[in-house]
Amino acid sequence: MPRRVPVPLLFLLISLGLLGVGAAPLAATAAPPASSAPSAAGADVVRGYVDAHTHLMSYEGFGGEIICGAPFHQEGIEKALRDCPHHEPDGALALFENITTKGSPFGTHDPKGWPTFKYWPNNRTATHQQVYYKWLERSWRAGQRILVNQLVTNRVLCEIYVPARKYPCDEMDSIRLQAKRTYELQDYIDKEYGGPGKGWFRVVRDPAAARKVVQEGKLAVVLGIETSEPLGCRGSELFPGCTRAQIDKGLDEMRELGVSSMFLCHKFDNALCGVRFDSGMLGVALNGGNILSSGHNWQAETCKGPVHDNTIPSVFLKPPHCNLNGLTELGEYTVKAMMKRGMLIELDHMSAKAAGQTLTLLEQAGYPGVVSGHSWADESYTRRIYRLGGMVTAMGDSADGFTAQWRNDKAARDPNRLYGYGYGLDANGVATLPNPRPNGDLKYPFTSPFDPSVTMERLTTGERTWDLNKEGVANYGLVADWMADIAHRSGAEIIGDLSLGAEVYLRMWEQARPRT
């Protein structure tokens, strides 16, 4: 979830924690081929880029009225890409949109989406649908082969945001609903492509299935969980809201749903771990949410070592700041229970203390199934993640900024091992998407740097056409353009790493076999 949401002190508590059959042209030619190529050893090495952190179904999270619009609708695009009813007629009552996008509760916008899209989607609005399935299809055609769909919600935000609510606020009920919607999207795309199993969008439950999907040239969709009270584990170490039996039962249920990856904490301390603070005024708001979720304020100290959490406003405590709370006894149990089931552990959002303790457990077990997906872990841990065989992907940024982060992460690698790279776009995560690059000069049409048989014009949906040079990644359909801009600006080496992202993600998952 977000890093780049400007929020003033006033109304901060409103923004806790996130602080269909219609044609949308793809502007792409040629269907992508199978995504493997023979390696020197004779085995198939799959090729394709990876998004390790996006939220396809967050429109059903937070009570169902924070993210406006849906990635699909059974009645078509005109029903899918429509604004929230309470944003009508001019956006004046769209408090969350105004706060997160304009920095004030006051503002207006044109709420009409399809077919004019005068206001949204754009790369700045954090509350309008960013991943309509046809836009995602364009990225798949350009070479994307893995997407981690993080099922996300936040009980506290749901309860506080009173202008509208479709659903109750229980986090695990929302996770179940979002998983259901993901399978419905798979069925919807299958129907469009000729029947069951024929679509390009495939939810995968294990690495063998994922590799088969990628080898077929389709998009492997991994289900993950990013929420503040996973498995009902709200509260704190002293007053936990869950038990070992509840954790085991919950993980078994999630595996039955197809969930393969999970965060132990997100935005708030809970019964499993302390959280990595958000800085500035957003941190002030989240501390309020922390009280409502865990029962206590954030508890910080001046860091004693090189790793640290983000600095929070304090007149008494010298920075850098570290959360006193690390991995709890129940948190350690959960890490081991996830290893037992061969699940992937998401390190981002853990406090520096909790992340270090989690990495130690994984190192002791020789378990490589760990991901830092969107630049939300202390960079000092990157080398340890790589040594384990884990995966690091960077938060989306302009081509220049993303390349700088890639170079920084690359410095932590062992040169004798195979590495790939990827991004965590955090689309539909109440985060802005990459800005246009200053003096952007991507030429249209362009050829995908991952498949020379694929040529793309500017993306058009309805009456609207977007240009990366002017508007950045206004929606997921411009990820293809963004990848081409990265290739244009930064060359073959970074594209080689991105191309190996799918292979390296799959190897990590394959090696994260269930451990007793």
C-alpha positions as CSV (number, residue, x, y, z in Angstrom):
1,M,0.0,0.0,0.0
2,P,0.9,3.6,-0.5
3,R,4.1,5.6,0.1
4,R,3.3,8.7,-1.8
5,V,-0.1,10.0,-0.6
6,P,-0.1,13.7,0.5
7,V,-2.3,14.1,3.5
8,P,-2.7,17.2,5.8
9,L,-3.1,16.8,9.5
10,L,-6.8,17.8,9.4
11,F,-9.0,14.8,8.5
12,L,-6.0,12.4,8.7
13,L,-7.9,9.9,10.7
14,I,-10.3,9.5,7.8
15,S,-7.5,8.1,5.7
16,L,-6.1,5.5,8.1
17,G,-4.1,2.7,6.6
18,L,-4.0,3.4,2.9
19,L,-2.7,5.2,3.7
20,G,-17.2,-5.9,-17.5
21,V,-18.8,-7.0,-21.9
22,G,-17.4,-3.9,-23.5
23,A,-14.4,-3.5,-25.8
24,A,-11.4,-1.4,-24.8
25,P,-8.9,-1.2,-27.6
26,L,-5.4,-2.5,-26.7
27,A,-3.5,-0.7,-29.4
28,A,-1.3,-3.8,-29.7
29,T,-0.6,-6.2,-32.6
30,A,0.4,-9.8,-32.4
31,A,-0.4,-12.3,-29.7
32,P,2.5,-13.2,-27.4
33,P,4.2,-16.5,-27.9
34,A,5.2,-19.0,-25.3
35,S,7.6,-17.5,-22.8
36,S,10.5,-19.9,-22.6
37,A,13.9,-20.2,-24.2
38,P,16.5,-23.0,-23.8
39,S,19.2,-22.3,-21.3
40,A,22.8,-23.4,-21.6
41,A,21.9,-26.4,-19.4
42,G,19.1,-27.5,-21.6
43,A,16.3,-26.7,-19.3
44,D,13.6,-24.1,-20.1
45,V,14.1,-20.7,-18.7
46,V,10.9,-18.7,-18.8
47,R,11.0,-15.1,-19.8
48,G,8.7,-12.2,-18.7
49,Y,8.4,-9.4,-16.3
50,V,6.8,-9.5,-12.8
51,D,4.5,-7.3,-10.8
52,A,4.9,-8.5,-7.2
53,H,2.5,-6.1,-5.7
54,T,-0.8,-4.9,-7.1
55,H,-4.4,-5.0,-5.9
56,L,-6.9,-6.1,-8.6
57,M,-9.9,-6.4,-6.3
58,S,-9.4,-3.6,-3.7
59,Y,-12.6,-2.1,-5.0
60,E,-14.3,-4.7,-2.8
61,G,-12.1,-3.8,0.3
62,F,-12.6,-1.1,3.0
63,G,-16.4,-1.5,2.9
64,G,-16.5,-1.4,-0.9
65,E,-16.7,2.3,-1.6
66,I,-13.1,3.6,-1.4
67,I,-11.8,2.4,-4.8
68,C,-14.3,3.5,-7.5
69,G,-14.8,1.3,-10.5
70,A,-14.0,-2.3,-11.1
71,P,-11.5,-4.4,-13.1
72,F,-14.5,-6.0,-14.9
73,H,-18.3,-6.2,-14.8
74,Q,-20.6,-8.9,-16.1
75,E,-22.6,-6.1,-17.9
76,G,-19.7,-4.5,-19.6
77,I,-17.2,-1.7,-19.5
78,E,-19.8,1.0,-19.0
79,K,-20.7,-0.6,-15.6
80,A,-17.2,-1.4,-14.7
81,L,-15.6,2.0,-15.2
82,R,-18.0,4.2,-13.3
83,D,-17.4,6.4,-10.3
84,C,-18.6,5.8,-6.8
85,P,-22.2,7.0,-6.4
86,H,-21.3,9.4,-3.5
87,H,-18.8,11.2,-5.9
88,E,-21.8,12.4,-7.9
89,P,-22.5,15.0,-9.3
90,D,-19.2,16.9,-9.1
91,G,-16.9,15.1,-6.7
92,A,-17.4,17.6,-3.8
93,L,-18.4,14.8,-1.4
94,A,-15.5,12.5,-2.5
95,L,-13.6,13.2,0.8
96,F,-11.1,10.4,0.5
97,E,-10.3,11.3,-3.1
98,N,-9.9,15.0,-2.3
99,I,-7.7,14.3,0.7
100,T,-5.4,11.8,-0.9
101,T,-5.1,13.5,-4.3
102,K,-5.6,17.2,-3.6
103,G,-4.3,17.3,0.0
104,S,-7.6,18.9,1.2
105,P,-11.1,17.6,1.9
106,F,-12.4,20.2,-0.5
107,G,-12.3,19.8,-4.2
108,T,-14.3,18.7,-7.3
109,H,-13.7,16.4,-10.2
110,D,-15.6,15.1,-13.3
111,P,-16.9,11.8,-11.9
112,K,-17.7,10.3,-15.4
113,G,-15.4,7.5,-16.4
114,W,-16.4,5.6,-19.5
115,P,-16.4,6.7,-22.2
116,T,-14.9,10.2,-21.8
117,F,-12.4,9.7,-18.9
118,K,-12.0,13.4,-18.6
119,Y,-10.5,13.2,-15.1
120,W,-9.8,9.5,-14.3
121,P,-7.9,7.4,-14.5
122,N,-4.8,9.5,-14.2
123,N,-1.5,8.7,-12.4
124,R,-2.4,10.9,-9.4
125,T,-5.9,9.8,-8.4
126,A,-5.6,7.2,-5.7
127,T,-9.3,6.2,-5.5
128,H,-10.3,5.4,-9.1
129,Q,-9.9,2.1,-10.8
130,Q,-6.4,1.6,-12.3
131,V,-6.5,-2.0,-13.5
132,Y,-9.4,-2.6,-15.9
133,Y,-8.7,-6.1,-17.3
134,K,-8.2,-4.8,-20.8
135,W,-5.4,-2.6,-19.6
136,L,-3.8,-5.5,-17.8
137,E,-4.2,-7.5,-21.0
138,R,-2.1,-4.9,-22.8
139,S,0.7,-5.4,-20.3
140,W,0.5,-9.2,-20.7
141,R,0.8,-8.8,-24.4
142,A,3.9,-6.7,-23.9
143,G,5.6,-9.5,-21.9
144,Q,4.2,-9.6,-18.3
145,R,4.0,-13.2,-17.1
146,I,3.4,-13.0,-13.3
147,L,1.2,-10.7,-11.2
148,V,0.8,-11.0,-7.4
149,N,-2.7,-9.9,-6.6
150,Q,-2.6,-8.7,-3.1
151,L,-6.0,-9.1,-1.4
152,V,-6.2,-6.0,0.8
153,T,-8.5,-4.2,3.2
154,N,-8.4,-2.3,6.5
155,R,-11.1,-2.7,9.2
156,V,-10.3,0.7,10.9
157,L,-10.5,2.7,7.7
158,C,-13.7,0.9,6.8
159,E,-15.3,1.7,10.1
160,I,-14.2,5.4,10.0
161,Y,-15.0,6.2,6.4
162,V,-18.8,6.7,6.9
163,P,-19.9,8.4,3.7
164,A,-20.6,5.0,2.1
165,R,-20.2,1.3,2.9
166,K,-21.5,-1.7,1.0
167,Y,-20.0,-4.4,3.2
168,P,-19.2,-5.1,6.8
169,C,-15.7,-4.4,7.9
170,D,-14.3,-7.8,8.9
171,E,-11.0,-8.1,7.2
172,M,-11.0,-11.8,6.5
173,D,-14.5,-11.7,5.1
174,S,-13.3,-9.1,2.6
175,I,-10.3,-11.3,1.7
176,R,-12.6,-14.2,0.9
177,L,-14.8,-11.9,-1.3
178,Q,-11.8,-10.6,-3.2
179,A,-10.5,-14.1,-3.8
180,K,-13.9,-15.0,-5.2
181,R,-13.9,-12.0,-7.5
182,T,-10.5,-13.0,-8.8
183,Y,-11.8,-16.4,-9.9
184,E,-14.8,-14.7,-11.4
185,L,-12.5,-12.5,-13.5
186,Q,-10.7,-15.6,-14.6
187,D,-14.0,-17.1,-15.7
188,Y,-15.0,-13.9,-17.4
189,I,-11.8,-13.8,-19.5
190,D,-12.1,-17.5,-20.3
191,K,-15.6,-16.9,-21.7
192,E,-14.2,-14.1,-23.9
193,Y,-11.4,-16.3,-25.2
194,G,-13.5,-19.4,-26.0
195,G,-14.3,-21.3,-22.8
196,P,-12.8,-22.7,-19.5
197,G,-9.1,-22.7,-19.4
198,K,-8.6,-20.8,-22.7
199,G,-8.1,-17.3,-21.3
200,W,-4.7,-15.6,-20.7
201,F,-5.4,-14.9,-17.0
202,R,-4.8,-18.0,-14.8
203,V,-4.9,-18.1,-11.0
204,V,-2.1,-20.4,-9.8
205,R,-1.9,-22.2,-6.5
206,D,1.7,-23.6,-6.7
207,P,4.9,-23.0,-8.5
208,A,4.5,-26.0,-10.9
209,A,1.1,-24.6,-12.1
210,A,2.7,-21.2,-12.4
211,R,5.6,-22.4,-14.5
212,K,3.2,-24.3,-16.8
213,V,1.1,-21.1,-17.2
214,V,4.1,-19.0,-18.0
215,Q,5.5,-21.5,-20.4
216,E,2.2,-21.4,-22.3
217,G,2.7,-17.6,-22.6
218,K,-0.2,-16.7,-20.2
219,L,-0.3,-14.6,-17.1
220,A,0.2,-16.5,-13.8
221,V,-1.8,-14.7,-11.1
222,V,-0.6,-15.4,-7.5
223,L,-2.9,-14.6,-4.6
224,G,-1.4,-12.8,-1.6
225,I,-2.8,-11.1,1.5
226,E,-1.8,-7.6,2.7
227,T,-3.9,-6.5,5.6
228,S,-3.5,-5.2,9.1
229,E,-5.3,-7.9,11.0
230,P,-4.4,-11.1,9.1
231,L,-6.3,-14.3,10.2
232,G,-8.0,-12.0,12.8
233,C,-4.7,-11.4,14.6
234,R,-5.5,-7.9,15.8
235,G,-4.4,-6.6,19.2
236,S,-0.9,-7.0,20.6
237,E,1.6,-9.5,22.1
238,L,0.1,-9.0,25.5
239,F,-3.5,-9.0,24.3
240,P,-3.6,-11.1,21.1
241,G,-6.8,-11.4,19.1
242,C,-5.9,-14.9,17.8
243,T,-4.4,-18.2,18.9
244,R,-2.1,-20.8,17.4
245,A,-5.1,-22.9,16.5
246,Q,-6.8,-20.0,14.8
247,I,-3.6,-19.3,12.8
248,D,-3.4,-22.9,11.6
249,K,-7.0,-23.0,10.7
250,G,-6.8,-19.6,9.0
251,L,-3.7,-20.6,7.0
252,D,-5.3,-23.8,5.9
253,E,-8.4,-22.0,4.7
254,M,-6.3,-19.5,2.8
255,R,-4.4,-22.2,1.1
256,E,-7.7,-23.8,0.1
257,L,-8.6,-20.4,-1.4
258,G,-5.4,-20.4,-3.4
259,V,-3.5,-17.9,-1.3
260,S,0.3,-18.4,-1.5
261,S,1.8,-15.3,0.0
262,M,1.0,-13.1,3.1
263,F,2.1,-10.1,5.1
264,L,2.2,-10.6,8.8
265,C,1.5,-6.9,9.6
266,H,0.5,-3.8,7.6
267,K,0.3,-0.3,8.9
268,F,-0.6,-1.2,12.4
269,D,1.1,-3.3,15.1
270,N,-0.8,-6.5,15.7
271,A,-0.5,-9.8,17.6
272,L,2.1,-11.1,15.1
273,C,4.6,-8.2,14.7
274,G,5.5,-4.6,15.0
275,V,5.0,-2.5,11.9
276,R,7.4,-0.3,10.0
277,F,6.3,3.3,10.7
278,D,5.0,5.8,8.1
279,S,6.7,9.1,8.5
280,G,5.4,12.7,8.8
281,M,1.8,13.6,9.2
282,L,0.5,10.4,7.7
283,G,2.4,8.7,10.5
284,V,0.4,10.7,13.0
285,A,-2.8,9.5,11.5
286,L,-1.7,5.9,11.4
287,N,-0.7,6.0,15.0
288,G,-4.3,6.9,15.7
289,G,-5.3,3.8,13.8
290,N,-2.7,1.8,15.6
291,I,-4.5,2.6,18.9
292,L,-7.8,1.5,17.5
293,S,-6.4,-1.8,16.1
294,S,-3.7,-2.8,18.6
295,G,-4.8,-0.9,21.7
296,H,-1.5,1.1,22.0
297,N,0.4,3.9,20.5
298,W,3.4,3.3,18.3
299,Q,6.3,2.6,20.7
300,A,9.6,3.9,19.4
301,E,13.2,4.2,20.4
302,T,16.3,5.7,18.9
303,C,17.8,2.9,16.7
304,K,20.9,1.3,18.0
305,G,22.1,-0.2,14.8
306,P,22.2,0.5,11.0
307,V,18.7,-0.6,10.2
308,H,15.8,1.6,11.1
309,D,12.1,2.4,10.6
310,N,10.9,5.6,9.1
311,T,11.1,8.7,11.3
312,I,7.9,9.8,13.1
313,P,7.2,13.2,14.5
314,S,8.6,13.5,18.0
315,V,10.0,16.3,20.1
316,F,11.4,13.9,22.7
317,L,13.1,11.1,20.7
318,K,16.2,11.5,18.7
319,P,16.1,9.9,15.2
320,P,16.5,7.5,13.5
321,H,13.5,5.8,15.0
322,C,12.9,2.1,15.5
323,N,9.7,0.3,16.6
324,L,10.3,-1.4,19.9
325,N,7.9,-4.2,18.8
326,G,9.4,-7.0,16.7
327,L,8.2,-10.5,15.9
328,T,5.9,-11.9,18.7
329,E,5.8,-15.5,19.8
330,L,2.6,-15.9,17.7
331,G,4.4,-14.2,14.9
332,E,7.3,-16.6,15.0
333,Y,4.7,-19.4,15.1
334,T,3.1,-18.0,12.0
335,V,6.4,-17.7,10.1
336,K,7.1,-21.4,10.8
337,A,3.5,-22.3,10.0
338,M,3.8,-20.6,6.6
339,M,7.1,-22.4,5.9
340,K,5.4,-25.7,6.8
341,R,2.9,-24.9,4.0
342,G,5.4,-23.7,1.5
343,M,4.0,-20.1,1.5
344,L,5.9,-17.0,0.6
345,I,6.5,-14.4,3.4
346,E,6.2,-10.8,2.5
347,L,8.8,-8.8,4.4
348,D,7.7,-5.2,3.6
349,H,5.8,-3.3,6.3
350,M,7.5,-5.3,9.2
351,S,9.4,-3.2,11.7
352,A,13.1,-3.3,11.3
353,K,13.3,-5.5,14.4
354,A,10.6,-7.9,13.2
355,A,12.1,-8.1,9.7
356,G,15.5,-9.0,11.1
357,Q,14.0,-11.6,13.3
358,T,12.0,-13.1,10.4
359,L,15.1,-13.3,8.2
360,T,17.0,-15.0,11.0
361,L,14.3,-17.7,11.2
362,L,14.4,-18.2,7.4
363,E,18.2,-18.4,7.4
364,Q,18.1,-21.0,10.1
365,A,15.7,-23.1,8.0
366,G,17.4,-22.3,4.7
367,Y,14.1,-21.1,3.4
368,P,14.2,-18.8,0.4
369,G,10.5,-17.9,0.2
370,V,10.7,-14.2,1.1
371,V,9.8,-11.2,-0.9
372,S,10.3,-7.4,-0.6
373,G,7.9,-6.4,-3.2
374,H,7.5,-2.6,-3.1
375,S,10.4,-0.9,-1.5
376,W,9.0,-0.9,2.1
377,A,11.8,-2.8,3.9
378,D,15.1,-1.3,5.2
379,E,17.6,-1.5,2.3
380,S,20.1,-3.1,4.7
381,Y,18.1,-6.3,4.4
382,T,18.4,-6.6,0.6
383,R,21.6,-8.5,0.8
384,R,20.2,-11.0,3.2
385,I,17.1,-11.5,1.1
386,Y,19.3,-12.2,-2.0
387,R,21.5,-14.6,0.0
388,L,18.4,-16.6,0.9
389,G,17.3,-16.8,-2.7
390,G,14.4,-14.4,-2.1
391,M,13.0,-11.8,-4.5
392,V,13.3,-8.0,-4.5
393,T,11.2,-5.8,-6.7
394,A,10.9,-2.0,-6.6
395,M,8.0,0.4,-6.2
396,G,7.0,1.9,-9.5
397,D,8.7,5.2,-10.4
398,S,9.6,7.1,-13.6
399,A,12.1,5.3,-15.8
400,D,15.0,7.3,-14.3
401,G,13.9,6.7,-10.7
402,F,13.2,3.0,-11.2
403,T,16.5,2.5,-12.8
404,A,18.3,4.2,-9.9
405,Q,16.6,1.8,-7.4
406,W,17.5,-1.2,-9.6
407,R,21.2,-0.1,-9.5
408,N,21.0,0.3,-5.8
409,D,19.5,-3.2,-5.3
410,K,21.9,-4.7,-7.8
411,A,24.9,-3.6,-5.6
412,A,23.7,-6.1,-2.9
413,R,23.9,-9.2,-5.2
414,D,26.3,-12.1,-5.4
415,P,27.7,-11.9,-9.0
416,N,27.8,-15.7,-9.2
417,R,24.1,-16.2,-8.9
418,L,21.2,-15.7,-11.3
419,Y,19.1,-12.7,-10.6
420,G,15.9,-11.2,-12.0
421,Y,14.1,-8.0,-11.1
422,G,10.5,-6.7,-11.1
423,Y,8.3,-4.0,-9.8
424,G,5.5,-3.6,-7.3
425,L,3.2,-1.0,-8.9
426,D,0.8,-1.0,-5.9
427,A,-2.0,-0.2,-8.4
428,N,-5.4,0.2,-6.7
429,G,-3.4,0.5,-3.4
430,V,-4.3,4.1,-2.8
431,A,-0.9,5.1,-4.2
432,T,-0.1,7.3,-7.1
433,L,1.4,5.6,-10.2
434,P,4.7,6.6,-11.9
435,N,4.9,10.2,-13.1
436,P,5.8,11.2,-16.6
437,R,9.6,11.4,-17.1
438,P,10.8,15.0,-17.5
439,N,11.4,15.6,-21.2
440,G,9.8,12.3,-22.0
441,D,10.6,11.2,-25.5
442,L,9.1,7.7,-26.0
443,K,8.2,7.4,-29.6
444,Y,4.9,5.8,-30.8
445,P,4.4,3.2,-32.1
446,F,7.0,1.3,-30.1
447,T,8.1,-2.4,-30.1
448,S,7.9,-4.3,-26.8
449,P,11.5,-4.8,-25.5
450,F,10.4,-8.2,-24.3
451,D,8.9,-9.4,-27.6
452,P,9.9,-7.8,-30.9
453,S,6.7,-9.2,-32.6
454,V,4.5,-7.0,-30.5
455,T,4.1,-3.3,-31.6
456,M,2.0,-0.8,-29.7
457,E,0.3,2.5,-30.4
458,R,-0.9,4.9,-27.8
459,L,-3.6,3.3,-25.5
460,T,-7.1,4.3,-26.3
461,T,-10.2,3.4,-24.3
462,G,-13.6,4.9,-25.2
463,E,-13.0,8.5,-26.3
464,R,-9.7,8.9,-24.4
465,T,-6.1,8.4,-25.6
466,W,-3.1,8.4,-23.2
467,D,0.5,9.3,-23.8
468,L,3.2,8.2,-21.3
469,N,5.3,11.2,-22.1
470,K,2.6,13.6,-20.9
471,E,0.7,11.6,-18.3
472,G,2.9,8.9,-16.9
473,V,1.4,5.6,-16.0
474,A,-2.2,6.8,-16.0
475,N,-3.5,3.2,-15.7
476,Y,-2.2,-0.3,-16.0
477,G,-2.4,-0.2,-19.7
478,L,0.6,2.2,-19.8
479,V,2.8,-0.3,-18.0
480,A,3.8,-1.5,-21.5
481,D,4.8,2.0,-22.4
482,W,6.7,2.4,-19.1
483,M,8.7,-0.7,-19.8
484,A,9.5,0.6,-23.3
485,D,10.6,3.9,-21.7
486,I,12.9,2.1,-19.2
487,A,14.5,0.2,-22.1
488,H,14.9,3.4,-24.1
489,R,16.5,5.3,-21.2
490,S,18.5,2.6,-19.4
491,G,19.4,-0.1,-22.0
492,A,19.6,-3.8,-22.4
493,E,20.9,-4.8,-18.9
494,I,17.9,-3.7,-16.9
495,I,15.6,-5.3,-19.5
496,G,17.5,-8.5,-19.2
497,D,17.0,-8.5,-15.4
498,L,13.3,-7.7,-15.8
499,S,12.9,-10.4,-18.4
500,L,14.3,-12.9,-15.9
501,G,11.9,-11.8,-13.2
502,A,9.4,-14.6,-13.9
503,E,12.1,-17.3,-13.9
504,V,13.7,-16.1,-10.6
505,Y,10.3,-15.7,-8.9
506,L,9.4,-19.2,-9.9
507,R,12.7,-20.6,-8.7
508,M,12.3,-19.0,-5.3
509,W,8.8,-20.4,-5.0
510,E,9.9,-23.9,-6.2
511,Q,12.6,-24.0,-3.6
512,A,10.3,-22.8,-0.8
513,R,9.1,-26.4,-0.4
514,P,7.0,-27.1,2.7
515,R,9.3,-27.4,5.8
516,T,8.5,-29.2,9.0
